[in-house]
Amino acid sequence: MNGSRVLVLNSGSSSVKYQLLDMADGSRPASGIVERIGEGPVADHAAALKQVADELAAQGLGLDSPELAAVGHRVVHGGTRFTEPTLITDEVVEEIEKLIPLAPLHNPANVTGIKVARALRPDLPQVAVFDTAFHSTIPEAAARYAIDVATADRWGVRRYGFHGTSHAYVSRATAALLGKDPAEVNTIVLHLGNGASASAVRGGVCVETSMGLTPLEGLVMGTRSGDIDPAAIFHLSRVGGMSTDEIDTLLNKRSGLAGLCGDNDMREIGRRMGEGDQAAQLAFDIYIHRLRKYVGAYTAVLGRVDAIAFTAGVGENSAAVREAAMRDLTAFGIEVDGVRNALRSATARLISTESSRVAVAVVPTDEELEIASQTFDLVSA
């Protein structure tokens, strides 16, 4: 392998994000996004990937560059089959397609991006990096739901977890911030964006995570409900007369912060709270209540917590969320410094007090770097 660059592709249902990373010097020569696939000039994913190739070529960074070592693809669901970065073959593509029922909104677009990229550069190593892989280490007691085992196994019903590349990167970066080896650190990672998830990481290994069979379970999110009594679905069907698709849309697209107050942007919710808006205040309080429950639960799971790391859009940028989530937790050994918390920075930093037994950190996530690193390590080996 001569090249040191990895092209990371995140092929979504209506967009393709890309980033070119040079693993030799840490530079990022190019990045971009092609949006509104299926509309106007970008007819499909093939056209989108062609546009990506053209944009790179215009910068002298074309797909035919000898410096390009591999392409790394984000794939949302790997099921139990894929638990580590995987070199893509025809068989691997077929297996990812078999997992589409577990991620019908994501895996089809991921597969399409893989197929188009392989057609453009069939000679180049291409690697699938799975959102679920980091969570594949959680024990059976955490992974299994308490339903009939035969039914669960037949249909693949278990906890898989998502945002794995972010949780992997942030847990390691948090250990580095503390000057320790990941094997020495127990961390609660709070990935708070429009989608939100928590994980408990013991010595660098994930032992529990909040998202489940799908990304719907767990924390309150921008438009997703998170945890809810399953019987509420039966009630909405039997009493409310709602169809399965209508309930699916309700829980995934018309719930969470948006369902509670009409906004899924924490900045707007904060502005409304400042004006005395009670709906916004209640939405914020519900969001924080759920978050604190998970911090408490994962403290019990880990037994000893060395660090709590906030990451992603809300986690990195909302001092109000961090302050509220960590408030009055001195009994847990958690103390946040108000001045440190209020400071804005693009770099990883501690926001806990000097006397806090648990380090509280803000750690910007870098999923593209994580995908590129896993891809490069695999093809180098």
DOLO-581476 format. One record per residue (C-alpha): residue number from 1; residue in three letters; x, y, z. Coordinates in nm, 2 decimals. Layout:
// DOLO-581476
REC     k     r       c1       c2       c3
REC   NUM   ALA        X        Y        Z
...
***
This chain:
// DOLO-581476
REC     k     r       c1       c2       c3
REC     1   MET     0.00     0.00     0.00
REC     2   ASN     0.16     0.33    -0.11
REC     3   GLY    -0.10     0.59    -0.03
REC     4   SER    -0.18     0.73     0.32
REC     5   ARG    -0.52     0.89     0.24
REC     6   VAL    -0.86     0.75     0.33
REC     7   LEU    -1.19     0.88     0.18
REC     8   VAL    -1.47     0.85     0.43
REC     9   LEU    -1.82     0.82     0.29
REC    10   ASN    -2.14     0.86     0.49
REC    11   SER    -2.42     0.78     0.25
REC    12   GLY    -2.76     0.87     0.39
REC    13   SER    -3.10     0.85     0.24
REC    14   SER    -3.09     1.19     0.08
REC    15   SER    -2.73     1.30     0.12
REC    16   VAL    -2.37     1.19     0.09
REC    17   LYS    -2.11     1.34     0.33
REC    18   TYR    -1.75     1.29     0.25
REC    19   GLN    -1.41     1.37     0.40
REC    20   LEU    -1.06     1.29     0.28
REC    21   LEU    -0.81     1.23     0.56
REC    22   ASP    -0.44     1.19     0.53
REC    23   MET    -0.33     0.94     0.80
REC    24   ALA     0.04     1.03     0.76
REC    25   ASP     0.02     1.39     0.87
REC    26   GLY    -0.34     1.42     1.01
REC    27   SER    -0.45     1.67     0.75
REC    28   ARG    -0.79     1.68     0.59
REC    29   PRO    -0.74     1.79     0.23
REC    30   ALA    -1.11     1.79     0.14
REC    31   SER    -1.46     1.75     0.28
REC    32   GLY    -1.82     1.82     0.16
REC    33   ILE    -2.17     1.71     0.13
REC    34   VAL    -2.41     1.64    -0.16
REC    35   GLU    -2.77     1.70    -0.05
REC    36   ARG    -3.12     1.66    -0.18
REC    37   ILE    -3.05     1.33    -0.37
REC    38   GLY    -3.35     1.25    -0.58
REC    39   GLU    -3.43     1.61    -0.65
REC    40   GLY    -3.31     1.83    -0.94
REC    41   PRO    -2.97     1.75    -1.09
REC    42   VAL    -2.87     1.49    -0.83
REC    43   ALA    -3.10     1.21    -0.95
REC    44   ASP    -2.97     0.93    -0.74
REC    45   HIS    -2.67     0.81    -0.53
REC    46   ALA    -2.48     0.72    -0.84
REC    47   ALA    -2.50     1.09    -0.95
REC    48   ALA    -2.41     1.20    -0.60
REC    49   LEU    -2.10     0.99    -0.58
REC    50   LYS    -2.00     1.11    -0.93
REC    51   GLN    -2.04     1.46    -0.80
REC    52   VAL    -1.81     1.38    -0.51
REC    53   ALA    -1.56     1.23    -0.75
REC    54   ASP    -1.58     1.55    -0.96
REC    55   GLU    -1.54     1.78    -0.66
REC    56   LEU    -1.23     1.59    -0.55
REC    57   ALA    -1.08     1.58    -0.90
REC    58   ALA    -1.13     1.96    -0.93
REC    59   GLN    -0.90     2.00    -0.63
REC    60   GLY    -0.64     1.76    -0.77
REC    61   LEU    -0.75     1.49    -0.53
REC    62   GLY    -0.94     1.25    -0.76
REC    63   LEU    -1.03     0.90    -0.69
REC    64   ASP    -0.76     0.79    -0.92
REC    65   SER    -0.49     0.95    -0.70
REC    66   PRO    -0.21     0.71    -0.60
REC    67   GLU    -0.22     0.86    -0.26
REC    68   LEU    -0.57     0.72    -0.19
REC    69   ALA    -0.52     0.41     0.01
REC    70   ALA    -0.88     0.31     0.08
REC    71   VAL    -1.25     0.41     0.11
REC    72   GLY    -1.41     0.38     0.45
REC    73   HIS    -1.79     0.35     0.46
REC    74   ARG    -2.02     0.42     0.76
REC    75   VAL    -2.27     0.15     0.79
REC    76   VAL    -2.54     0.19     1.06
REC    77   HIS    -2.63    -0.17     1.14
REC    78   GLY    -2.40    -0.47     1.15
REC    79   GLY    -2.62    -0.69     1.35
REC    80   THR    -2.44    -0.97     1.53
REC    81   ARG    -2.26    -1.06     1.21
REC    82   PHE    -2.02    -0.76     1.19
REC    83   THR    -1.85    -0.66     1.51
REC    84   GLU    -1.53    -0.50     1.37
REC    85   PRO    -1.43    -0.31     1.06
REC    86   THR    -1.47    -0.54     0.76
REC    87   LEU    -1.31    -0.54     0.41
REC    88   ILE    -1.59    -0.52     0.16
REC    89   THR    -1.65    -0.81    -0.07
REC    90   ASP    -1.96    -0.92    -0.27
REC    91   GLU    -2.05    -1.15     0.01
REC    92   VAL    -2.02    -0.87     0.27
REC    93   VAL    -2.25    -0.65     0.06
REC    94   GLU    -2.51    -0.93     0.05
REC    95   GLU    -2.49    -0.98     0.43
REC    96   ILE    -2.54    -0.60     0.49
REC    97   GLU    -2.84    -0.62     0.26
REC    98   LYS    -2.98    -0.90     0.48
REC    99   LEU    -2.97    -0.66     0.77
REC   100   ILE    -3.19    -0.40     0.60
REC   101   PRO    -3.50    -0.50     0.81
REC   102   LEU    -3.31    -0.40     1.12
REC   103   ALA    -3.23    -0.05     0.98
REC   104   PRO    -3.47     0.02     0.69
REC   105   LEU    -3.40     0.39     0.69
REC   106   HIS    -3.02     0.36     0.69
REC   107   ASN    -2.87     0.04     0.56
REC   108   PRO    -3.02     0.07     0.20
REC   109   ALA    -2.85     0.40     0.15
REC   110   ASN    -2.53     0.27     0.30
REC   111   VAL    -2.53    -0.03     0.06
REC   112   THR    -2.60     0.20    -0.24
REC   113   GLY    -2.30     0.42    -0.15
REC   114   ILE    -2.08     0.11    -0.12
REC   115   LYS    -2.20    -0.03    -0.46
REC   116   VAL    -2.14     0.30    -0.64
REC   117   ALA    -1.80     0.36    -0.48
REC   118   ARG    -1.69     0.01    -0.57
REC   119   ALA    -1.80     0.06    -0.93
REC   120   LEU    -1.60     0.38    -0.95
REC   121   ARG    -1.28     0.22    -0.80
REC   122   PRO    -1.32    -0.16    -0.81
REC   123   ASP    -0.94    -0.20    -0.75
REC   124   LEU    -0.93     0.00    -0.43
REC   125   PRO    -0.98    -0.16    -0.08
REC   126   GLN    -1.31    -0.05     0.07
REC   127   VAL    -1.40    -0.10     0.43
REC   128   ALA    -1.73    -0.10     0.62
REC   129   VAL    -1.72     0.05     0.97
REC   130   PHE    -2.04    -0.03     1.17
REC   131   ASP    -2.22     0.20     1.42
REC   132   THR    -2.32    -0.11     1.62
REC   133   ALA    -1.97    -0.27     1.64
REC   134   PHE    -1.84    -0.09     1.95
REC   135   HIS    -2.14    -0.20     2.15
REC   136   SER    -2.11    -0.57     2.05
REC   137   THR    -1.91    -0.63     2.37
REC   138   ILE    -2.20    -0.56     2.60
REC   139   PRO    -2.28    -0.88     2.81
REC   140   GLU    -2.59    -1.09     2.73
REC   141   ALA    -2.75    -0.97     3.05
REC   142   ALA    -2.75    -0.62     2.90
REC   143   ALA    -2.81    -0.72     2.54
REC   144   ARG    -3.11    -0.94     2.58
REC   145   TYR    -3.47    -0.82     2.63
REC   146   ALA    -3.68    -1.03     2.86
REC   147   ILE    -3.90    -1.18     2.59
REC   148   ASP    -3.93    -1.54     2.46
REC   149   VAL    -3.58    -1.64     2.36
REC   150   ALA    -3.68    -1.84     2.05
REC   151   THR    -3.88    -1.55     1.91
REC   152   ALA    -3.60    -1.30     1.99
REC   153   ASP    -3.34    -1.51     1.82
REC   154   ARG    -3.55    -1.58     1.51
REC   155   TRP    -3.61    -1.21     1.44
REC   156   GLY    -3.29    -1.07     1.58
REC   157   VAL    -3.45    -0.88     1.87
REC   158   ARG    -3.18    -0.76     2.11
REC   159   ARG    -2.99    -0.45     2.21
REC   160   TYR    -2.74    -0.34     1.94
REC   161   GLY    -2.67     0.02     2.02
REC   162   PHE    -2.56     0.30     1.78
REC   163   HIS    -2.33     0.60     1.75
REC   164   GLY    -2.06     0.34     1.81
REC   165   THR    -1.78     0.52     1.63
REC   166   SER    -1.85     0.83     1.84
REC   167   HIS    -1.86     0.64     2.17
REC   168   ALA    -1.53     0.46     2.07
REC   169   TYR    -1.35     0.78     1.98
REC   170   VAL    -1.47     0.98     2.27
REC   171   SER    -1.40     0.72     2.54
REC   172   ARG    -1.04     0.69     2.42
REC   173   ALA    -1.00     1.07     2.38
REC   174   THR    -1.13     1.11     2.74
REC   175   ALA    -0.87     0.87     2.87
REC   176   ALA    -0.60     1.06     2.68
REC   177   LEU    -0.73     1.39     2.83
REC   178   LEU    -0.67     1.24     3.17
REC   179   GLY    -0.33     1.11     3.07
REC   180   LYS    -0.43     0.75     3.12
REC   181   ASP    -0.46     0.43     2.91
REC   182   PRO    -0.82     0.36     2.81
REC   183   ALA    -0.79     0.02     3.00
REC   184   GLU    -0.75     0.22     3.32
REC   185   VAL    -1.06     0.44     3.28
REC   186   ASN    -1.43     0.38     3.34
REC   187   THR    -1.63     0.64     3.14
REC   188   ILE    -1.99     0.74     3.08
REC   189   VAL    -2.02     0.88     2.73
REC   190   LEU    -2.31     1.11     2.66
REC   191   HIS    -2.35     1.16     2.28
REC   192   LEU    -2.61     1.44     2.27
REC   193   GLY    -2.72     1.55     1.93
REC   194   ASN    -3.05     1.54     1.74
REC   195   GLY    -3.01     1.17     1.80
REC   196   ALA    -2.88     1.10     2.15
REC   197   SER    -2.73     0.80     2.33
REC   198   ALA    -2.54     0.71     2.64
REC   199   SER    -2.28     0.43     2.70
REC   200   ALA    -2.10     0.28     2.99
REC   201   VAL    -1.74     0.20     2.90
REC   202   ARG    -1.53    -0.01     3.14
REC   203   GLY    -1.16    -0.01     3.07
REC   204   GLY    -1.22     0.08     2.70
REC   205   VAL    -1.48    -0.18     2.65
REC   206   CYS    -1.85    -0.10     2.62
REC   207   VAL    -2.07    -0.28     2.87
REC   208   GLU    -2.40    -0.10     2.83
REC   209   THR    -2.57     0.15     2.59
REC   210   SER    -2.90     0.32     2.57
REC   211   MET    -3.01     0.27     2.21
REC   212   GLY    -3.15    -0.08     2.15
REC   213   LEU    -3.28    -0.28     1.85
REC   214   THR    -3.31     0.05     1.67
REC   215   PRO    -3.19     0.41     1.75
REC   216   LEU    -3.54     0.48     1.91
REC   217   GLU    -3.47     0.36     2.26
REC   218   GLY    -3.31     0.55     2.54
REC   219   LEU    -3.27     0.92     2.59
REC   220   VAL    -3.51     1.19     2.48
REC   221   MET    -3.40     1.31     2.14
REC   222   GLY    -3.48     1.58     1.89
REC   223   THR    -3.77     1.40     1.73
REC   224   ARG    -3.76     1.06     1.89
REC   225   SER    -3.93     0.96     2.21
REC   226   GLY    -3.67     0.74     2.36
REC   227   ASP    -3.79     0.50     2.64
REC   228   ILE    -4.17     0.44     2.64
REC   229   ASP    -4.40     0.17     2.78
REC   230   PRO    -4.44    -0.08     2.49
REC   231   ALA    -4.81    -0.10     2.58
REC   232   ALA    -4.85     0.26     2.47
REC   233   ILE    -4.82     0.13     2.12
REC   234   PHE    -5.10    -0.12     2.17
REC   235   HIS    -5.31     0.15     2.32
REC   236   LEU    -5.26     0.39     2.03
REC   237   SER    -5.35     0.11     1.79
REC   238   ARG    -5.65    -0.03     1.97
REC   239   VAL    -5.80     0.28     2.12
REC   240   GLY    -5.65     0.55     1.90
REC   241   GLY    -5.70     0.36     1.58
REC   242   MET    -5.35     0.45     1.46
REC   243   SER    -5.17     0.22     1.21
REC   244   THR    -4.83     0.08     1.26
REC   245   ASP    -4.68     0.33     1.02
REC   246   GLU    -4.85     0.62     1.19
REC   247   ILE    -4.72     0.51     1.53
REC   248   ASP    -4.37     0.46     1.38
REC   249   THR    -4.38     0.82     1.24
REC   250   LEU    -4.51     0.95     1.58
REC   251   LEU    -4.24     0.80     1.79
REC   252   ASN    -3.95     0.87     1.54
REC   253   LYS    -4.05     1.20     1.39
REC   254   ARG    -4.31     1.37     1.60
REC   255   SER    -4.19     1.30     1.95
REC   256   GLY    -3.89     1.40     2.17
REC   257   LEU    -3.83     1.77     2.21
REC   258   ALA    -4.02     1.85     1.89
REC   259   GLY    -4.32     1.66     2.02
REC   260   LEU    -4.31     1.82     2.36
REC   261   CYS    -4.27     2.18     2.26
REC   262   GLY    -4.26     2.21     1.88
REC   263   ASP    -3.88     2.27     1.86
REC   264   ASN    -3.59     2.02     1.84
REC   265   ASP    -3.32     2.28     1.85
REC   266   MET    -3.18     2.32     2.20
REC   267   ARG    -3.07     2.67     2.12
REC   268   GLU    -3.43     2.78     2.04
REC   269   ILE    -3.56     2.59     2.34
REC   270   GLY    -3.31     2.78     2.56
REC   271   ARG    -3.43     3.11     2.41
REC   272   ARG    -3.79     3.03     2.47
REC   273   MET    -3.71     2.92     2.83
REC   274   GLY    -3.55     3.26     2.88
REC   275   GLU    -3.88     3.42     2.78
REC   276   GLY    -4.07     3.22     3.03
REC   277   ASP    -4.22     2.96     2.78
REC   278   GLN    -4.36     2.68     3.00
REC   279   ALA    -4.37     2.42     2.72
REC   280   ALA    -4.01     2.47     2.64
REC   281   GLN    -3.92     2.45     3.01
REC   282   LEU    -4.11     2.13     3.05
REC   283   ALA    -3.94     1.98     2.74
REC   284   PHE    -3.60     2.07     2.88
REC   285   ASP    -3.68     1.93     3.22
REC   286   ILE    -3.80     1.60     3.07
REC   287   TYR    -3.48     1.58     2.86
REC   288   ILE    -3.26     1.64     3.17
REC   289   HIS    -3.46     1.40     3.39
REC   290   ARG    -3.41     1.11     3.15
REC   291   LEU    -3.04     1.20     3.11
REC   292   ARG    -2.98     1.20     3.48
REC   293   LYS    -3.15     0.87     3.52
REC   294   TYR    -2.91     0.71     3.28
REC   295   VAL    -2.61     0.87     3.45
REC   296   GLY    -2.73     0.72     3.78
REC   297   ALA    -2.80     0.38     3.62
REC   298   TYR    -2.46     0.36     3.45
REC   299   THR    -2.28     0.46     3.76
REC   300   ALA    -2.44     0.15     3.92
REC   301   VAL    -2.34    -0.06     3.62
REC   302   LEU    -1.98     0.05     3.63
REC   303   GLY    -1.94     0.06     4.00
REC   304   ARG    -1.66     0.31     3.97
REC   305   VAL    -1.68     0.61     3.74
REC   306   ASP    -1.37     0.80     3.65
REC   307   ALA    -1.51     1.03     3.39
REC   308   ILE    -1.83     1.16     3.23
REC   309   ALA    -1.78     1.29     2.87
REC   310   PHE    -2.03     1.51     2.69
REC   311   THR    -2.01     1.51     2.31
REC   312   ALA    -2.20     1.59     1.98
REC   313   GLY    -2.39     1.90     1.90
REC   314   VAL    -2.58     1.96     2.22
REC   315   GLY    -2.32     1.79     2.45
REC   316   GLU    -2.04     2.01     2.31
REC   317   ASN    -2.22     2.34     2.29
REC   318   SER    -2.50     2.36     2.55
REC   319   ALA    -2.35     2.47     2.89
REC   320   ALA    -2.71     2.47     3.02
REC   321   VAL    -2.76     2.11     2.95
REC   322   ARG    -2.43     2.01     3.10
REC   323   GLU    -2.49     2.21     3.41
REC   324   ALA    -2.85     2.08     3.46
REC   325   ALA    -2.75     1.72     3.40
REC   326   MET    -2.46     1.73     3.66
REC   327   ARG    -2.64     1.95     3.92
REC   328   ASP    -2.64     1.83     4.28
REC   329   LEU    -2.45     1.51     4.22
REC   330   THR    -2.18     1.57     4.48
REC   331   ALA    -2.29     1.24     4.65
REC   332   PHE    -2.16     1.07     4.33
REC   333   GLY    -1.84     1.26     4.34
REC   334   ILE    -1.94     1.49     4.06
REC   335   GLU    -1.88     1.87     4.08
REC   336   VAL    -1.88     2.10     3.78
REC   337   ASP    -1.70     2.43     3.77
REC   338   GLY    -1.94     2.69     3.65
REC   339   VAL    -1.67     2.91     3.49
REC   340   ARG    -1.51     2.62     3.31
REC   341   ASN    -1.84     2.49     3.19
REC   342   ALA    -1.94     2.83     3.04
REC   343   LEU    -1.62     2.87     2.84
REC   344   ARG    -1.66     2.77     2.47
REC   345   SER    -1.38     2.58     2.30
REC   346   ALA    -1.33     2.35     2.01
REC   347   THR    -1.09     2.13     2.20
REC   348   ALA    -1.13     1.86     2.46
REC   349   ARG    -1.14     2.01     2.81
REC   350   LEU    -1.23     1.94     3.17
REC   351   ILE    -1.52     2.13     3.32
REC   352   SER    -1.51     1.96     3.66
REC   353   THR    -1.37     2.13     3.97
REC   354   GLU    -1.03     2.04     4.10
REC   355   SER    -1.18     1.85     4.40
REC   356   SER    -1.43     1.65     4.19
REC   357   ARG    -1.37     1.27     4.22
REC   358   VAL    -1.52     1.22     3.88
REC   359   ALA    -1.37     1.41     3.59
REC   360   VAL    -1.64     1.58     3.38
REC   361   ALA    -1.52     1.65     3.02
REC   362   VAL    -1.64     1.81     2.70
REC   363   VAL    -1.48     1.60     2.42
REC   364   PRO    -1.56     1.70     2.05
REC   365   THR    -1.64     1.38     1.86
REC   366   ASP    -1.47     1.29     1.54
REC   367   GLU    -1.65     1.00     1.37
REC   368   GLU    -1.48     1.06     1.04
REC   369   LEU    -1.14     1.02     1.20
REC   370   GLU    -1.25     0.71     1.38
REC   371   ILE    -1.38     0.55     1.06
REC   372   ALA    -1.06     0.66     0.87
REC   373   SER    -0.84     0.52     1.14
REC   374   GLN    -1.02     0.18     1.16
REC   375   THR    -1.01     0.16     0.78
REC   376   PHE    -0.64     0.25     0.74
REC   377   ASP    -0.54     0.01     1.02
REC   378   LEU    -0.73    -0.28     0.85
REC   379   VAL    -0.59    -0.22     0.50
REC   380   SER    -0.24    -0.16     0.64
REC   381   ALA    -0.26    -0.50     0.81
***
